[in-house]
Amino acid sequence: MRIFRCPDGEDRTFSWHMSVEEYWRIHFFPYDEKPGKMIIGYIGKHLPTVKYPN
């Protein structure tokens, strides 16, 4: 559920995330060595986990 295709065609796991309000998440992948660059993989409601399968 946290693997997304990047613009370069590679599939990557977007395990980094931040919460927005109680139920929303932004999953991202650090991009490049420079701070502040990232690829956004998902913005939306909490994705299922083992603990919270929805």
C-alpha positions as CSV (number, residue, x, y, z in Angstrom):
1,M,0.0,0.0,0.0
2,R,3.0,2.3,0.4
3,I,4.8,1.5,-2.9
4,F,4.4,4.1,-5.6
5,R,5.9,4.6,-9.0
6,C,8.2,7.7,-9.2
7,P,8.7,10.0,-12.2
8,D,11.9,8.1,-13.1
9,G,9.8,4.9,-13.5
10,E,11.2,3.2,-10.3
11,D,8.8,1.8,-7.7
12,R,9.8,2.9,-4.2
13,T,8.4,2.4,-0.7
14,F,7.1,5.7,0.7
15,S,7.5,4.8,4.4
16,W,8.2,8.5,5.5
17,H,4.9,10.3,6.3
18,M,3.5,13.1,8.3
19,S,0.0,13.6,9.8
20,V,-2.3,16.3,8.7
21,E,-5.1,16.6,11.2
22,E,-6.3,13.3,12.8
23,Y,-6.9,11.0,9.9
24,W,-4.9,12.4,6.9
25,R,-1.4,11.5,5.9
26,I,1.1,12.6,3.4
27,H,3.5,9.8,2.3
28,F,6.7,11.0,0.8
29,F,10.2,9.9,-0.4
30,P,13.3,12.0,0.3
31,Y,14.6,13.1,-3.1
32,D,18.2,13.9,-3.8
33,E,20.8,14.8,-1.1
34,K,19.5,18.4,-0.8
35,P,17.2,19.2,2.1
36,G,13.6,20.1,1.2
37,K,13.3,17.9,-1.9
38,M,10.9,15.1,-1.8
39,I,8.5,13.1,-4.0
40,I,4.9,13.0,-2.7
41,G,3.4,9.5,-3.2
42,Y,0.1,9.9,-1.5
43,I,-2.1,12.4,0.2
44,G,-5.3,11.1,1.9
45,K,-6.9,9.1,4.6
46,H,-4.7,6.8,6.7
47,L,-3.6,3.8,4.7
48,P,-4.3,0.3,6.2
49,T,-1.6,-1.2,8.5
50,V,-1.4,-4.5,10.3
51,K,-2.5,-2.8,13.5
52,Y,-5.3,-0.8,11.7
53,P,-6.5,-2.8,8.7
54,N,-9.5,-0.4,8.2
